[in-house]
């Protein structure tokens, strides 16, 4: 998922903290294998979230979890564009 924040200064710092808290909570979700929050080099308002889930059901449970809903509500006011979320599956 690409997250583009249209803010800077203190608001960017606060939004970054929201992202970090979301990542920390998500890493504890049942079925989570990996949850990484990356910031683009040279563009401190552009983030990538890489998630790996044991099953589609685990991902869907995470997507509907209270901390995920709260994250999306809190980050929405500073979003520069909609979330660019792309799901992938391992080739068998």
Rosetta blueprint (number, residue, H / E / L):
1 X L
2 X E
3 X E
4 X E
5 X E
6 X L
7 X L
8 X L
9 X H
10 X H
11 X H
12 X H
13 X H
14 X H
15 X H
16 X H
17 X H
18 X H
19 X H
20 X H
21 X H
22 X H
23 X H
24 X H
25 X H
26 X H
27 X L
28 X L
29 X L
30 X L
31 X L
32 X E
33 X E
34 X E
35 X E
36 X E
37 X E
38 X E
39 X E
40 X E
41 X L
42 X L
43 X E
44 X E
45 X E
46 X E
47 X E
48 X E
49 X E
50 X E
51 X E
52 X E
53 X E
54 X L
55 X L
56 X H
57 X H
58 X H
59 X H
60 X H
61 X H
62 X H
63 X H
64 X L
65 X L
66 X H
67 X H
68 X H
69 X H
70 X H
71 X H
72 X H
73 X H
74 X H
75 X H
76 X H
77 X L
78 X L
79 X E
80 X L
81 X L
82 X L
83 X L
84 X E
85 X L
86 X L
87 X L
88 X L
89 X L
90 X L
91 X L
92 X L
